[in-house]
Amino acid sequence: MVKLARKLCDPVGVTVNVERMDVSDYAFLEQGIFIERKDAASDLASSLKNGRLTGQALAMSELPHPFLIISGKLDWYRQMKYSSGMTVESYVGLLASLNTKYGNLRCFAVDNDSQFIKAVLAIQKHIGKGTKEFTIERFAHTLNRSNPSVGAYYALTGVGEKKAVELSGLMDYGDFIRCCVKGVGCAQDELVRRGGKKSLVNASTIKCLLEMGFEQ
């Protein structure tokens, strides 16, 4: 993201800095603009699951110009319903909730990271005064964001972050779901064949998968 940010910011005279920040992933600090980015493919679902999204929204709501931008095509939300229950309807409801319940916070979505950076630059331009220094949070790219498969596993009931990493190392989430179409037991057997333990998919996760419409 830093490389892309510099590529798009340099031509318009915006300096990109990378440093540690307590709130948000991106900011124009002098202008009081703070932006939290959520990746549609993984980070959004896991943030909803562990409650982090609510805490972040509350923390940002008191800032001068807070924004939460979801990056990812709508197709991702259709795919995520298999792991988190998120549908297009619930996604629209989430946007409405974020835009009405958290003070100054404004939330919208873009299709990709290039659009994200362009949206951030447009926000800076419209708000106006201050130096053109765009700050990126030093640790903004979490494991779930860098590996969508980990985030997708983590959104399943009964799967913690450590187990999500282990599962993703054994089998990409997309392959796992394709195995589940043949039966959850088939997916478990494939994990074992690849060196994992059958217990990686525990009773809670099996129940979640069955509720999603897969057969035992």
Summary of the structure (lengths in Angstrom):
residues: 216
radius of gyration: 19.1
end to end distance: 40.8
largest distance: 59.7
contacts: 666
relative contact order: 0.16
helix: 57%
strand: 15%
